[in-house]
Every structure is written in structure tokens, then in C-alpha cells.
Amino acid sequence: MEKLQELIDKRQALVVEQQGMLDTAEKEGRAFDASEQEKYDKIDKDFDGLTDQISEIRSEADLAAKIAQDHASRQEKLEQRKAFLEQSIKEPLKVSPKVAEKAREHIESENRMFRDYRATEAYSDFFRDYLRTGIRDMRDMPKEVRDLQMDVDTKGGYLVAPEQFVNMLIKNVDNRVFVRQYATVIPVPNAVSLGAPALDNDPADPDWTAELKVGSEDSTMDFDKRNLYPHPLAKYIKVSNDLLMISAMNVEALVNQRLGYKFAVTEENAFLNGTGANQPLGIFTASAQGINTGRDVSTGNTNTAIKGDGLIEAKYTLKPQHRGMARWIFHRDAIKNIRKLKDGAGDYLWRAGIANGAPDTILDLPFDESEYAPNTFTSGLYVGALCNWEYFWVADAYDMTIKVVDQLYAPTNQTAYFARKKTDGMPVLEEAFVRVTLT
């Protein structure tokens, strides 16, 4: 963590340096000269580079902690299983000593298998052979096709993975789609859809009345239902069998990185901008089923830029119960502009985290960046949002599945690799979200 704190300190020093340059220019009542502007812009680039490094270190630390937690959980379950089997052997059952000894040997054999088998070279060889052989299954064939060849360096392949590898693919998607880190994710393995009752309107206020009267009947309280229908997300590619046979590259790592990445960014785009038609309903899509235009805030902004007053308006449009869990979401272009905003005392609205684990903030609230957040600064368009992501629900019918088909493309000496998952998502309580728009 010493390196992380060192990067945070360097970044904070850049902020102080920029503040000094601005203060000097304002005090002298002048604009930056060419050299000052060049220096200020360079500090901007250095700052962004340090921010990327800080985010990467924090992400690696989070991943390491999750892996350690998963290993500990598996070890705990294994120890419980061992204790259960060993206790069963110790109990006075009517078995011969020879049978009991064989049971003990079986326990020890299972333990060795769990610890050692998947780390062996033999297993790695078997796995690579399995990639070349494949599974003869052509169900659920998607429409999109991408041919991969041995003689094109920029193209690679895909594979059917062992259980640990599939888990890592799922973890990659969770890491790279930031919404999943904060959203309510609900598996829906045995149903067509996910439905939840919603209280759209509370009863009206009670009536002050006399002791022997009952007040007026309420006609305000009503219920609705939020439905999520997981939609399929799929891709298949074809790989030259020659590439699979002679390649010395780490196929597992390549597939884990690239296909996991492509599924992740597709989900992120849908969670932010999806139309809700055969795909998730995004937070930047105005909809009576998700977030109405009544949650759009433009007061304080101009028709071309986000302003400090506009951010304050958006923050306090959110109820305090939601603000404690709320996070801003902006494109990096919007973050760049917000970094330059100041309050009436000349202090930046943006605050850099100055300690390990302390996030950067805007108006004391953390923020996330996404390439899929809107970044067109024109009148009437969305430029960001403030979200309590707990009320964005994600319904997964099943996790990513991968199939290999080696017969269909045998005439062209290719193996096809199919990846597919089924998911949906939408905001289920619009008061937990505020969208920032321009006037």
C-alpha cells in the first residue's frame, strides 16, 4: 500500500500546483500565457495518469481480497466435509476394520485431488486436448460470426473451460461492469421473469375528525409490479484448428480477457443506455417503467456546460436516505470539466482522496466514470446522473455458458466457440435516481 499512498500524494500535489497557478493568474487579473497553459494541460494529463494507476491498484487489491475470501470459503467447506466423513467413520457402525480403512483412504484421496489435481501439468495437457476435440452441440446458435485464422496475429480463439475458469469469466464481467458492484443482482434460474410488487403511491394524509367519525376513504394508495425478463446476449467465433494445435500462447488467459471484456462493456452500455426492448432498461433512457423525466434536473446548468449550482441542485433533489448510498456517474469528459469548477470561496467542488481507501468525491459524494455515459454537451441532453444503485436490479437467468462445435466447420478446418448468457436490468425506484441535464 506504500506505492498507493505515494501515488495519492503525488496526485494531491498536482492539485495544489494547479490551484496556485489559477490563484496567481486571478490575483494579477490576467489569463494564462502560452507556457502556463501548456504546463497546466500537462498537469491535467499527469493527474489522469495517476488516477488510472490508483484505480488499477485499488481494483487489484479488491480482486486479491475476493480471491482470498473465495479460497477461504472453499477451504472451510472442505474441512467441514472432512470432519463429517471422519466422524462418520469414528461412530460405532457395524463395519469391518478393513472397510473403515478404505473409507479413510478415500477421504485422503479426495483431499489430494482437491488440492493438487488442477495444478498438474497432466491436467493442463488434458485441457488443451479438450479444446481441440470440443463438444458436439449446436443448440442456441447466435447470428454473429467472426472468423479467426492462424496467419493473423491479432485474432485468437475461445474454449470450453473448467469450473474455475468459468468462475473467473464471471468475475471479470462483475469487475468491469461497475453497475454490478453496487446493484441488486438476483439469479432467476427457474423462472421466465422476475416480478416484484411496488408501492407507487402512499395513502393520503389522515383527516382530523371527531371521536365518533372514521374520516374519508383513501383513493390514493395503489400498487404496481416491476418485471424483468432476462434477455439473451450471445457471440460465436470460429478458430483455425491449426492455430489451436500449434499455438504456444496462453489460450485460457486470452479468452478470459477478451471475451469477458466484450460481454462486460455490452452489459455496461445497456445498463446505462438500454432501451428496454429485448435488452435492459438503462438509467439514461426516460421511461415510465424506469425513470421519468420528472427526475431530470437542469437548474443551475447552462445549455452547453455543467455548473456547480446544477450539481448542488441534483444532489439535493435526492432524499437524504438515498444520498448516503449515492454515487455520481459521468463520462470522463464531464469529469474533466467538473474538476475545474469552484465554489464562491474559490475552492474546487471536486475533492481528491488523500488516504488509502478514500475515494475522490464531487460535493462529498463518490463518482464512477464510464465511456458509455453521455458526453454531448448540448441543450436538453443528459450529461450524468446521481444514483443509489441498490434500486437498480439485475436479473440473471443463467451465467455465461460456452460450447465448442468441431464438426460443423470441419470442411474449413475450423472449430466454433459459442458464448451465451441471459440477463436483464432496470431501475425499480425512480426516486433513488437523479439525472443531470443541460438547459
N, C-alpha and C positions, 0 to 999 in steps of 0.2 A: 504493500500500500504506500510505501515511501515514494515510488515513482508517480502514483496517482496524485498525492498531495503536492509533489513538485510541479506537476502539470497544472494543477489548480492554482497554485501560487503564481506561476508564470502568466496564466491567463488573467488573473486578477491584476497583475502589474500592467498588462496591456490596457485594461480598462482605465486604470489610474492615469496612464500616459495619455490616452485619448482625451480623458476629461481635462487634463492640464492643457493640451493643445487647444481645445474648444474654449476653455476659460480665458486663455491668453488672447485668442482672436476676438472674443466678445468684449473683453476689457478694453482692447485697443480699437474696438469699433470697426473691424475690417474682416474681409473674407480670407480664407487660406490662400497663400500664394501657391505656385505650381509645385514647389518642393514639399511644402507642408501637406498639400493634398495627396501627393504621391506617398508620403510617409504614412498618412492617416489610412489610405487604402491598403497599404502593405500590412499595417497593424490589423486591419479587418481580416485579411487573408490568414495571417498568423493566428488570429483568435479562432477563426473557423477550424483551422487545422488542429489546434489544441483541443477544441471542443470535440472534434471527431475522435481524437485519441482518448480523451476522458471517457466518452460514451463507450468506446470499444473495450477499455479496461473494465469499466463497470459491468458491461454485458458479459465479459469473460468471467468475472467474479461471480455474477449471478448464476451463470451456467455451471461453473465448478461447484457452487453450493448445491444446486439442484441435483447434479450427478452424484455428489457425496450423499445427499439425502436419499436418493433412489437406491444407491448401493446399501446404505444402512437399513432401509426398509426391507430390501430383499434378504439381507443377512439375518434380520430379526425373524422374518417368516421362516427362513431355512432352519434357524435354531429352534423355533417352535416345533417345526416338523420333526426334527431330530429328537427333541425331548419327548414328543408324543410317541414316536416309534420305540424309543429306548424304554419308556415307561411301560409300553405295552409288552415288551419283552420281559421286563422285570416282574410283571404281575404273575401270580401263580396260575398260569394257564396249563391246561393238560397237553403239553407238547414235550417232545423228547429234547434232550440237550443238543442233539445234532441239528434239529430244526431251528432251535433258538440261535445256535451258532451261525447257521446260514442266514438268518434274519439280520444278525449283527453285520455280517459280511456285506449283505445287500445295502444296509444303511451306509457303511463306509464307501461302498462303490458309488452310490448316488452322490455322496458328498464330493468325492473326487471328480465325478462327472460335472457337477455344477461349477466347481472351482476351475477345472483345468481344460475341459474339452474344447470350448470355443476359443481358447488361446493357442491351440496347437496348430502346427504347420499342416498337418493332415487335414484338419477341418478347413483351413484356407484353400488347400488344393481341391477338396471336395466342393467347396462353394463356387470356385471358379469353373470347375467342370459343369456344375449345375447351371451356370449362366449360359454355357454353350448348348446344353441339352434343352432346357426350357420346359414349359408346361403346355400341353396341347389343349388349350382352352380359348375359344374365340368369342365368348359371350361379352356383351356390353361394349361392342366395338365403337369408339368415338369416330368423328368425321375428320379431325385434323390429322395431317400426316407430315412427318419430316424425315427425309432420308439421310442416313449418316453413312459415310464411306471411310474406308481405311486410308485413302490417299489425301484426305482433307484434314489438316491438323486441328482446325477449330471445331470439328464435330466429334461428338462422343456417343456413348450408349447408355442403356438402362438395364436393370436386372431385377429378378425376384430376390428378395432379401430375407435373411434370417430374422428372428423376432427382435433382437437388439437393434438391428439396422432399421427396421420399420419404426421402432420407437424413436430413434434418432431423427428420422424424417419428420415425424410428427412434432418433435421438439423444435426442429428448425422452423417449421411453419409457425409455431407458437412464438418463437423468439422474434421472428421477422415481421409478423403481423402484430403491431403493437396493441391493436384493439383487443386481441385475445388475452393480453396480460391483465387487463382491467375489467373486461366484460364478464357477464354471467354466461358461462358455457355449459350447455345441458345436452348430454347424449340422448338421442332418440333412436335406440336400436331396434325397437319392436313396434313402431307406430308410423303412420303416414305423415303425421304432423304433430306439432307441439302447440297446445292451446292453454291459455291461462286467463282466468276471469280478471276484468279490470273495472275498477270503480271510477267511472267517468265524472260523476258529479255527486258531491255530498248532499245530505238533506239541507234544506233551507234552515235558517236560524229559528229556534223555537219562539213561541209567542208568550209575551207576558199576559196572563189571564187571571181569571178569578178561580177560587178554590174548587168550585163545582163544575168548571168547564174544562174541556180537553184540548183546546187550541185548534188550529186549522190543519187540514190534511196536507201532507207534503207531496208535491208533484215534481220535485227537482231531482231527487236521488235516482240514478239509473246505472246499470251495469252494461258492459260490453265484453268482448273477448278478443284477445290478441292471438293470432295464429301464425305459426312459422312452418313452412313446408320445405324441408331440405331439398335443394336443387343439385343436380349432378355437375361436377366440374371434372373435366377429363382431358387427356392428351395421350397420343401414342406416337412413337418414333420407330424407325427401322435402322438397324445397325448391320454393317457388313460382318459376316461371320469370320472373315479373315482378320478383321480388327480385333474381335473377341479372342481369337485363337492365339495371336502372336503379341498382342499388346502387353507391354511391361508396366503400363500406368496403373495407378490405384483406382480401379473402376468404381469400387464402393464409395470412396471419398468424392469422386467426380459426380456420381449420380446424386449422392446425398446433398451436395452443394447446389447443383444447377436445377434439378427438377424441384427440389424443396423450395428453392428461391422463387421459381416461376409460379408455383401454386400459391406461395405466400403473398407475392405482390398482387396477384389476381384477386385474392380474397381481400387484401387491404383496400384496393381500389373499389371493390364492391361495397365494403363496409362503410366507405366514405361517400361514394358517388352512385351506388347501385340504384336502379330504377324500381326494384321490387317486382319486375316482370321476369319470371324464371331466373331470378337472381336475388341476392339480399337487397334490402331497402337501406340506402345509405343516409347518413345524418345530413348531408348537403343536398338531399332531394326533398323538397317541400311536399308533404303528403298528409292527408287527414289520417292515414293509417300509422304514420310515424310522427313527424314534427311539422306542425302547421306553420304558416308564415307569421302567425302571432308571436312566435319565439324569435323573430328576426329583429335585431337591434342595429339601427344606423345612426341614431342620435349621437352627435359629437364627432362623427367622421365627416370627411368631405367626399366628393364624388370621384376622387382619384387616390385617396390615401386613408390609412388607419390613423387615428389620432388618440392621444392619451385619454381625452374625455370619452371617446367612444368605447375604449376598453373598460373604463370605470362604469359606464352605463351598462355594458354587457355583464360585468362581474356582479353588479348589484341587482340585475334582473333575476339572477339565480337566488333562490331562497337559501338562507344560511345553512339549513340542514343538508343541502346539496353541495354548497361551496366547500365544506370540509373534505369532500371526496373529489372535487372538480379538478380537471386538467384542461389547459388550452390545447388546441390543435391548429397548427398553421403550416403553410409551405415555408421553405427556407427563405424565399424572397420576402415574405411578410415578416419573418423573424428579423431579417436584416434591417428592415425599415423600423420595426418596433424598438430595436436596440438603440436607435438614435433619438427616441422620444424622451422628453424630460418633463418633470412636473414644474409647478410655479416657482419652486426653490432652486431649479436648475439641476435637480438630481434625476438620474436615469430611472425610468419606470422598470426597466429590466434589471434584474439582480443576478450576479454570478454566484454560484455556490462556492464557498470558500473553505469547505472542510470535506473530508471523505464522507461519501454517502449523502451529502447535502445537494439537492438538485438546483439548477438555475431556475429562476422564477420570473414571472411577469405579474406585477401587482400582488406579489407574495403567493402566487399560485404556480405550480409546476406546469411545464408545457411539453408537448411532443411535436416533432417535425415529420411530415410525410410529403413525399414527392407527388402524392395524389390529392393533397389538399389544394383548393383553388388558389391560383396566383395571378388572375387577371384583375387588375385594379381599375374597374370601370363602374360607373354609377349603377346601383341596383344589384350588383353581383355579390355573392358570398366570398369572404376572404379569410374566414376562420370560424372557430366555434369554441365554446366553453362547455365541457361535458362531464357529467357524473356517469362514467361508463358502466357502473353497476346496473344501470337500466337500459343497457344495450345487450340484448340477448342473442346468443349464438346457439343454434340447434344443429348438432352433428348426427346425421343418420348412421354414418359409419366413417371410420378414419380412412386414410389413403390406402388403397389396395393396388397391388402391382401384379400383372400377369405377363407371362412370356409365351409367345406363339412362334414356333420354329418351322412349322410345316407350310403355312400359308404362303410364305415368301421364299420357299426353298428354291424355286427356279431362278431366282435372282441372288441366291446365296446370302440371304439376309434373315435376321431374327427380329421380330417385332416385340416391343416392350410397351405395355399398356399401364397407365396410371389413372386412378379414378378415386374421387371422394364425393361425398354428398353433404351439403351444408346449407344453412340459411342464417340470416341475421337481420335484426331491425331494432330501432329504439322503441321501447314499450311504454315509456312515460315521458311525454314531451316536456314537462316542467323541469326535468333533470338536464335539459339542454338549452343552450342559447347560441344562436348563430350571429356572427359579426358580419354586417353587410355595409356597403357604401351608400351614401345618399343619392 
